[in-house]
Amino acid sequence: MKFLKNNLCTFLMLTLIFCVAMTGDAEASTVFTTAKNKLTDLFKNVKWVIFIIGGFGLVALAFQAIFGKLKWAWFAALAFGLAVVAAASSIINYANNDDDQTSGFADSLQ
């Protein structure tokens, strides 16, 4: 333990040097462009999963609401939620003042 206390600054400096040496070309534009592309891909993939699960849920809630086991408001809430997810990319483009379809959030609703 005494060795660690005496050499803590040395370990921190070696860690800092290692991190700086391993980053390579860490330009802000490259980092943010990569993050934007990865988040856009994640958003698209998660959106499809939500649509598939939500579609099955919508059918199940519709049957339950028809037979009186569930309130119609829950069915309407799920349908409205799926509509919001479908329009989310258009909302993001509107908030960014981004009219072009090259931003990655292009949607078939436009």
C-alpha positions as CSV (number, residue, x, y, z in Angstrom):
1,M,0.0,0.0,0.0
2,K,2.9,2.3,0.7
3,F,4.2,1.7,-2.8
4,L,0.9,2.8,-4.3
5,K,0.8,5.9,-2.1
6,N,4.3,6.9,-3.1
7,N,3.8,6.4,-6.8
8,L,0.2,7.6,-7.3
9,C,1.3,10.6,-9.3
10,T,3.5,8.4,-11.5
11,F,0.6,6.1,-12.2
12,L,-1.7,9.0,-13.0
13,M,0.8,10.5,-15.4
14,L,1.4,7.2,-17.1
15,T,-2.3,6.7,-17.5
16,L,-2.8,10.2,-18.9
17,I,0.1,9.7,-21.4
18,F,-1.3,6.3,-22.4
19,C,-4.8,7.8,-23.0
20,V,-3.4,10.7,-25.1
21,A,-1.2,8.4,-27.1
22,M,-4.0,5.9,-27.9
23,T,-6.6,8.5,-29.0
24,G,-5.1,9.1,-32.4
25,D,-7.0,11.7,-34.4
26,A,-9.6,12.8,-31.9
27,E,-10.9,15.9,-33.6
28,A,-14.1,17.2,-32.3
29,S,-15.8,17.2,-35.7
30,T,-14.9,13.5,-36.3
31,V,-16.0,12.5,-32.8
32,F,-19.3,14.3,-33.0
33,T,-20.0,13.1,-36.6
34,T,-19.3,9.5,-35.5
35,A,-21.5,9.9,-32.5
36,K,-24.3,11.4,-34.6
37,N,-24.1,8.5,-37.1
38,K,-24.1,5.9,-34.4
39,L,-27.0,7.5,-32.6
40,T,-29.0,7.8,-35.8
41,D,-28.5,4.1,-36.5
42,L,-29.4,3.3,-33.0
43,F,-32.6,5.4,-33.3
44,K,-33.6,3.7,-36.5
45,N,-33.1,0.2,-35.1
46,V,-34.8,0.9,-31.8
47,K,-37.7,2.5,-33.7
48,W,-38.3,-0.7,-35.7
49,V,-38.2,-2.8,-32.6
50,I,-40.7,-0.5,-30.9
51,F,-43.0,-0.7,-34.0
52,I,-42.9,-4.5,-34.0
53,I,-43.6,-4.9,-30.3
54,G,-46.1,-2.0,-30.3
55,G,-47.9,-3.5,-33.2
56,F,-48.4,-6.8,-31.4
57,G,-49.4,-4.8,-28.3
58,L,-51.9,-2.8,-30.3
59,V,-53.6,-5.9,-31.6
60,A,-53.7,-7.4,-28.2
61,L,-55.1,-4.3,-26.6
62,A,-57.7,-4.0,-29.4
63,F,-59.0,-7.5,-28.7
64,Q,-59.1,-6.9,-25.0
65,A,-60.9,-3.5,-25.4
66,I,-63.4,-5.1,-27.8
67,F,-64.3,-7.8,-25.3
68,G,-64.4,-5.3,-22.4
69,K,-61.4,-6.4,-20.5
70,L,-59.5,-3.2,-20.9
71,K,-60.3,0.5,-21.3
72,W,-60.3,2.0,-24.7
73,A,-58.1,4.9,-23.4
74,W,-55.2,2.5,-23.0
75,F,-55.6,1.4,-26.6
76,A,-55.7,5.0,-27.7
77,A,-52.6,5.9,-25.6
78,L,-50.6,3.1,-27.2
79,A,-51.7,4.1,-30.7
80,F,-50.9,7.8,-29.9
81,G,-47.5,6.7,-28.5
82,L,-46.7,4.8,-31.7
83,A,-47.7,7.8,-33.8
84,V,-45.3,10.0,-31.7
85,V,-42.5,7.5,-32.3
86,A,-43.2,7.5,-36.0
87,A,-43.1,11.3,-36.1
88,A,-40.1,11.7,-33.8
89,S,-37.6,12.1,-36.7
90,S,-39.7,14.9,-38.2
91,I,-39.9,16.6,-34.9
92,I,-36.1,16.4,-34.5
93,N,-35.6,17.8,-38.0
94,Y,-38.0,20.6,-37.2
95,A,-36.2,21.4,-34.0
96,N,-32.9,21.5,-35.7
97,N,-34.2,23.7,-38.6
98,D,-33.0,20.9,-40.9
99,D,-35.1,20.5,-44.0
100,D,-32.8,18.2,-46.0
101,Q,-33.2,14.5,-45.9
102,T,-29.5,13.8,-45.6
103,S,-29.4,14.2,-41.8
104,G,-30.1,10.6,-41.1
105,F,-33.5,11.2,-39.5
106,A,-35.4,11.1,-42.8
107,D,-38.8,9.6,-42.5
108,S,-41.5,8.4,-44.8
109,L,-44.1,10.7,-43.1
110,Q,-42.6,13.7,-44.9
